[in-house]
Amino acid sequence: MSLGRTFLDVRPLRTSPVYRRLLIGRTVSSLGGFMTMVTVMYQVWDTTHSSVWSGAVGLAQALPMVAVGLFAGAWVDRADRRRVYLLATVGQAACSLLLAVQGFTGGVPVPLLLALVAVQASFGAVGGPAAGVFVPRLLPKDQVAAGLALNQATGQSMMLIGPAVAGLVLGWRGIGVCYLLDALTFGLAFYGAFGLPPLPPEGEKSRPGLHGVLDGLRFLTGHRVVRGALLTDLAATVLAMPVSLFPLVNEERFGGDPRTLGLFLSALAVGGVTATALSGPVTRLARPGPVMLCASGLWGVSLAAFGLTTSAWAGIAALVLAGAADAVAVLSRTTIVQTRTPDALLGRVTAAEAIVGQAGPHLGNLRGGLAAGWSSGAVALVTGGVLCVAAVTAVAATTPELRGGDGRAGGDGGAGGVGDSGSGAPSLAAVEGGGSTDVAPGGP
């Protein structure tokens, strides 16, 4: 295999000016989003010095995703996705401007600040499902996985860079400037999407209200490949999410050294970035089902190994491997969802995937904390890893379509049939414009 085919597949950048603008807008708006996330946490802590209020920041960001997401997905599946995304981008930019105003004028009560964060997250919950159709609609099917990998790589990079930039700007110019910079980044996101052609659903439009939501849920429960992909993600996050256990394991095994704790957190990111940068063979393989199952199992094995090790460096190596497995599993799962879901249902399924990505890690951290309270951090890690492997094995055993490679085997059911009924991409020559998403990469 040539060296060029080992690294990230950049064919979408070469072949599609549309996608290049999408990626630029996504990258810049992701940077601004991470800056705002850090700035909100800093402002809340500086105002209250309360860990309870600091924890409420995460709820203000996550709850709208769950409460708004499925209904937003149903709306997206009966409207022009381009227009919905532009409206959501304007709404998010307006919220960032209001955050900047309160930052410059001396701040507002914390409940009002969190309400504003929740409103911005609600606009994000609408824009996310709309943006979820861009890559499969704008790229040929054999480049969809490569486009998703590029999205993931830039998102991970901004996750590493954004908090550091926020810290520098906070120290230099204060919270108002951080929020204002985020508002300005939405200008590039808007520019990227403004030139897109209309993107109405291909096929039957969603029914309004709850009926449309239920149709989407029926598809998720009936389509074996997509259902198996989301169940695999839940198995990895709910049963084996390790982050809440890091401080306890660090105290039990490594004397509570804060430098070790920091390395634990960084190791997952290093593994993820490295695996994404070397994802060329994975995206060209076009077998996301087996790859996702193997990567999710490796995630569980790596975390169990981390729980067993007494060497800090061996533990860090296990976490690097876990982070790499996580990145490959996320990329493969997203490829399955976006190529196997009919376009007319893609908004609702993308919203459901985002909800799984939000809820799974939170539940997993809660499970880890409870298990550690009954036993120890190491036992919680090992049992979680073993349960993850068992659950992934069960999904593989009961979903032969995932084991078969690209999911084309029979047995897919649910509304709209299999992904060939509308998820193909039009000719790139017919498409002009771009877009972006301000959504960060999800959990394992």
N, C-alpha and C positions, 0 to 999 in steps of 0.2 A: 504494500500500500504506500502511495506517495505521501510525502510529508504534508503537502498541501491539502490532501484529503483527510488528514488526521485532525486538523484544526477546525474551528467553527466554519460551517458551510456558509459562505457569503454570496452565493449565487443570487439571492433576492436583491442584494445591494447593487449587483452589476446589471441585472436584467430589468429592474423596476424602479424608475424614478419615483413612482407613487410610494412604494414601500420605503424608499430612502427618507422621504418627507415624514412618513408615519413614524419611522424609528427616531428621527431627530426630535420630533415633537414629543414622543413618548419619553425619550431620555431626559430632555430638559424639564418636562413637567414632573417626572418622577423625582428629579433632584429637588425641585421646589417642594414637592409633597413631603419628602423626608425632612427637609428643613423646617417645614411647618410642624410636623409631628414632634420634633425635638423642641422647637420653640414653645409649643403649647405645654409640653411636659415641664419645661423650665419655668414658664410663667406661673403655672399652677403650683409648683413646688415653692417658688420664690414668694408667692402670695400666702400660701397656707402652711407650708412645712408639714404637710400631712400626707402620709402614705396612702390613706384612704382616698383623698381627693386625687392623688396621682394615679391610683388605680382606676378611678372613674374616667380618666382620659381614654383608656382602652375601651371601656364600655360605650362611651360616646361615639367612638369610631366603629365599633363592631355591631352594636344593636341595630343601627339603621340598615346595615347590610342584610341582616336577617329579616327585619320587619318590612323593608321596602323592596328587597331584592327580587322575590318571585313575582310580585305584582308589576314591578318595573320590567322584568323580563317578558311578561305577557303583553305589556304595552309596546315594548320594542318589537315584538313579533307581529304587530299589526300596523306599524308605522314605518316611515322612512328612517332607517337607522342613522343616516348621516345627520338629518335634522335633529333627531333626539340627542345625538352626541354633542352637536353644537350648542343646543340649549343647556345640556348638563355642564358643558365647559364654561359657558357664560355664568351659570349659577355658582360653580365652584370659584371662579375668578372673583365674583361679587363678594362671596364669603371671605375670601382672602383679603380683599380690600377693606371690608369691615373689620377684620382682625387687625389689619395694619392701622386703621384709624384708632381703634381702642388702644393699640400698643403705643401710638404716638401721643395720645391724649391722657395717658395715665392708667389705662386698664379699666376693666369692668368687674362686677362681682363674678366669682368663679362659676356659679351655676349658669349665668348668662353666657360666659365664655364657652362652657361645655355645650350649651344649647346651640351656639353658633357652629361649633365643631360638628355637632350631630347633623345640623342642616347641610353643611358641606359634605359630610359623609353620605347623606341621603342623595345628593346630586351625583356623587361618585357611584352610588349603587345603581343609579339610572344609566350613567354613561358607560359603566363597565360592560353590561350586556350588549349595549349598542356597539362598542368597540370590538366585542368578541367576534363579530362577523367579518371584520375588515380583512384579516389575513386569509381565511379560506375563500373569500370572495375576490381578492385581488391577486392572489398568487396561484399558479398552477398547482395541482394536487401534490406533485412530487417535490415541491418547494415549501409546502406548508410547514412541515416539521422544522426546516431550516429557518423560516421566518419566525416561528415561535421560539427557537433557540436563541436567535438574535435578540428578540424581545427579553428573554430571560436573562441573557448575559448583560444587557444594558441595565435591566432592573436591579440585578445583583450588584453591579458596579456602583449604581447610584445609592444603593443601600449602604455600601461601605463609605462612599464619598460624602453623601448628603449630611449625615450627622456631624462629620468633621467640619464641613463648610459652615453649617449652622453654628457650631461652637465658635468659629472664628468671627463670623458676622455678629453674633451676640456680644462677644467681647469687644468688638470694634465699634458697632453702631447701634446695638440694642435690638429689642424684639420687634419694634415697628418696621425696621428695615428688612428683617427676615421675612415677615409676612408680606411686605410689599414686593420683595423679589419673587416670592411664590406666585403672587397675583400676576406679575409680568410674565412668568413662564407659561401661563395659560394662553398668552398671545401666540406663541409658537404652536401650541396644541390646536388652537382655533384655526390658524393659518393652514396647518397640515390637513385638517378635515374639510375646510371650506371648499377646496377645489374638487372634492369627490363628487361623482355623479350621484343621483338619487339611488338609494340602496333599500328598496322595499323588500319584504320577505318574498322569497321564491316559493311558490306553492300557496296553499290555503293559509290565510291570515288567522292569527289567534282570535279566539272568541273573547269578548270583553270580560273584565272582572275576574271573579273566582272561577268561572268556567274555563277560562284560558289557563289559569294556574293549574287547575286539576288536569287539564289535557297534558300539560308539561310533565306533571308528576306521573301520569299514566305512562307516558313515553319512558321516563326514567326507570320505572319499575318493570316495564315490559321489554325494553331493549337490553339484551343480556350483556353486550359488550360495554356499553356506556355505564350500565348499572355496576358491572364488575369493576370498571375503572374507578368509580367513585367509592365503592366498598373497599377496594384496596387502599385508597387514600385514607379512608377512615380507620382502617386497621392499623396503618402506620402511625397516624397522628394520635388517635385516642388511646391506643394500647402502648405506645412506645415513645411518646414525646418526652425528651429528657431535660428540657431547659430548667424547669422548676426544681430539679434534683441536683443541679450543678453545685449550688452553695453547700448543700448537705454532704454530698460526696467529697467535695473539696475539704470540708471540715473533718470528715471521717477518715479519709485516706491520705490527705496531703497537708494537714496542719492548718487549713484555713488561709493559706497564702493567697492574697488577692491577685498576685501576678498569675498564679496558676488558674484561678477562676477566669480571668480575662482571656487566657490562652484557650480555655475550653470553648468560650463563646466564639472566639476568632477561628478556631479550627473548623467548625462547621461551615463557616463562610468561605474559608480557603478551599475546602474540599468542593464546595458547590461551584465556586468561580472556576476552579481548575477543570472540573468535569464538563462544565458548559463550554469552556474554551476549547476543549478537545472532543466536542460532541459531533464532529463531522461524520465519523463512521456510524454513529447511532442514528442520525437523521437520514443518512443515505441508505441504511439497512432496510428501512420501511417495514419493520416488524415491531411496532410499539407495544403490542400486547405482551409477548414474552419478555421484552426488555423491561417493561414496567414491573412485571411480576418478580423477575430476578432482582431488580434494583430495590424493590420494596422489601424483599426477603433479606437482602444484604444490609439494608438499613437496620432491621431488627437484630441480625447477627452482630453487626458492628457495635450496637449499643449494649448488647449483652456482654460482649467482650470488654467494653469500657467499664461495665459494672464489675467485672471479674479482676481487672488488672490492678496491681498495686504500684505500678511505675507511672509517673506522671507523663513521661514521653511516650510510653506505649499507649496510655489512655488518649493522649492528643492524637496519635496516629490513628487510633480507632475512630475518633471523632472526625478526622479528616476524611476517612473512608466513608463514614456515615453521611457526611455532608455531600460527598460526591454521589453516593447512591441516591440521596434525596433529590439532587438536581436532575439526575437522569430519570427518576421516577416521575417527577413533576412534568418534565418535558414530554415524556411518553404519554402520561395521562392526558395532558392537554391536547396532544396530537390526536389521540383516540377520540376525545370529546368533539373536537372541531372538525374532524374528517368523517366521523360516523353519525353525526347528528344532522338531520335535514335542515336546510337553511330556515325554513319556516318555524322551526322550534329552537333555533340556536340561541336566541336571546334568553329564553327561559332556562335552557340547560346550562348556559354560561353563568346565569345568576345562581342556579343551584350549586354549580361547581364552586363559585365564590363563597357561598354560604358554608359549604363543607370545608373549604380552606380556612374560613374564619373560626367556625365552631370546633373543628377537630383539634387543633392545637390547644385551645383553651380547655377543652374537656380532658385532653391528654395530660396537660400540666396538673389539672385537678386530680386525675387518677393517680399520677405519680406522687403527688403530695400525700394523698390518703394512704397509698400503699406504703410509703416510707414511714408514715406515722405509726403504722401497725408493725413495721419490721425495721428496715434500714434503707438508706439511699441505694446501696449496692444491690440489695435484694429487689427493690422496686425496679431498678434498671434491668436486671437479669430477667425477672419474670415478665416485664413488659416486652423485652426483646423476643423472648420465647413465645409469648402470646401473639406477637406481631407475625412471626414466622408461621405459626400454626394457622392464624386467620388468613394470611396470604395464600398458604397452601390450600386451604379450604376453598377460597375463591377460585384458584386455578383448577382445582379438581372438579368444581361444579360449573365452570364456565369454559368449556373446550374452545369456544370461539376466541378467547384471549390467548390461549396456548397456541392456536393455529397460526398466529403471525399478525395479519393485518385486519383480522376480525371479519373476513368476508364469508366465513362459514355460515351455514344455515342456523336458524333458531332465533334470529333477532326478531323481536316483536315490538309492538307499541305503535303509537301514532306516527304515521309518516313512513314506516318501514325503515330500511337501512339507509346509510349515509349517501348512497348513490342517487337518491331522489332529491337532488337540489343543493348539495354541498360542493359541487364542482365550481371551479373558478372560471370567469369569463376571460376573454382574450385581454392581456395586459394592454395591448395597443388601443383598446377601446376605453380605457380608464384613465382619467386625469385627476390629480389632486393627491391628498394624503390625509393623515390623521394620526392620532396618538391615544394612548391610554395612560392614566395616572395611577394605575393599579400596580401595587408592588407584587413580587412573586409570592406565591402562597407557601403553605407548609409542605411537608413531605408527601 
